[in-house]
Amino acid sequence: MLHLQIMSNLISFQPDKEDEKNLALLQAFGLSTTQAIRTSLADQVKHLKSNFSISQEAELLAKNQKDLAEIASAREFLSGTPIE
């Protein structure tokens, strides 16, 4: 079991074989256990925020009739086939 001390909060984590393999790989690149976990958490947050931003943008785009018309026009132009 892996125990982490984070701002007076202890987090317990039971790594499976895949987790152990990934942690060992990160450590082989010179990261400590703490650095590996912090880096992984930060990378995951960046990934989720990026996906959320893309999702929000797509939602806004889907609601904007002018943008939808421009997309349809571009698709029609690129495909050579009218889009209905």
C-alpha positions as CSV (number, residue, x, y, z in Angstrom):
1,M,0.0,0.0,0.0
2,L,1.2,3.4,-0.9
3,H,0.7,6.3,1.6
4,L,1.1,9.9,0.7
5,Q,1.2,12.9,3.0
6,I,-0.6,15.9,1.4
7,M,-1.1,19.0,3.5
8,S,-1.8,17.0,6.6
9,N,-4.2,14.7,4.7
10,L,-3.0,11.1,4.3
11,I,-4.1,9.5,1.1
12,S,-3.9,5.7,0.8
13,F,-3.6,4.1,-2.6
14,Q,-3.5,0.4,-3.4
15,P,-1.6,0.2,-6.7
16,D,-2.3,-2.7,-9.0
17,K,0.3,-4.2,-11.2
18,E,-0.2,-1.7,-14.0
19,D,0.1,1.2,-11.5
20,E,3.3,-0.3,-10.1
21,K,4.7,-0.7,-13.7
22,N,3.8,2.9,-14.6
23,L,5.3,4.2,-11.3
24,A,8.5,2.3,-11.9
25,L,8.8,3.7,-15.4
26,L,8.4,7.3,-14.1
27,Q,10.9,6.6,-11.4
28,A,13.3,5.2,-14.0
29,F,13.1,8.6,-15.6
30,G,14.3,10.2,-12.4
31,L,11.0,11.1,-10.7
32,S,10.4,10.4,-7.0
33,T,7.2,8.7,-6.1
34,T,5.8,12.0,-5.0
35,Q,6.9,13.8,-8.2
36,A,5.4,11.0,-10.3
37,I,2.1,11.2,-8.6
38,R,2.0,15.0,-8.6
39,T,2.9,15.1,-12.2
40,S,0.4,12.5,-13.2
41,L,-2.4,14.4,-11.3
42,A,-1.4,17.7,-12.9
43,D,-1.3,16.1,-16.4
44,Q,-4.7,14.5,-15.8
45,V,-6.2,17.8,-14.7
46,K,-4.8,19.6,-17.8
47,H,-6.2,16.8,-20.0
48,L,-9.7,17.1,-18.4
49,K,-9.7,20.9,-18.7
50,S,-8.7,20.7,-22.3
51,N,-11.5,18.2,-23.1
52,F,-13.9,20.3,-21.2
53,S,-12.9,23.4,-23.1
54,I,-13.3,21.6,-26.4
55,S,-16.7,20.3,-25.3
56,Q,-17.8,23.8,-24.3
57,E,-16.6,25.2,-27.6
58,A,-18.5,22.5,-29.6
59,E,-21.6,23.2,-27.5
60,L,-21.4,26.9,-28.3
61,L,-20.7,26.2,-32.0
62,A,-23.7,23.8,-32.2
63,K,-25.9,26.6,-30.9
64,N,-24.6,29.3,-33.3
65,Q,-26.6,29.2,-36.5
66,K,-24.1,31.5,-38.4
67,D,-21.2,29.1,-37.5
68,L,-23.3,26.1,-38.5
69,A,-24.1,27.7,-41.9
70,E,-20.4,28.5,-42.4
71,I,-19.5,24.9,-41.6
72,A,-22.1,23.5,-44.0
73,S,-20.9,25.8,-46.7
74,A,-17.3,24.7,-46.2
75,R,-18.3,21.1,-46.2
76,E,-20.2,21.6,-49.4
77,F,-17.3,23.3,-51.0
78,L,-14.8,20.7,-50.0
79,S,-17.0,17.7,-50.9
80,G,-18.4,19.2,-54.1
81,T,-21.8,17.9,-53.0
82,P,-24.6,20.1,-51.6
83,I,-25.2,19.4,-47.9
84,E,-28.9,19.5,-46.8
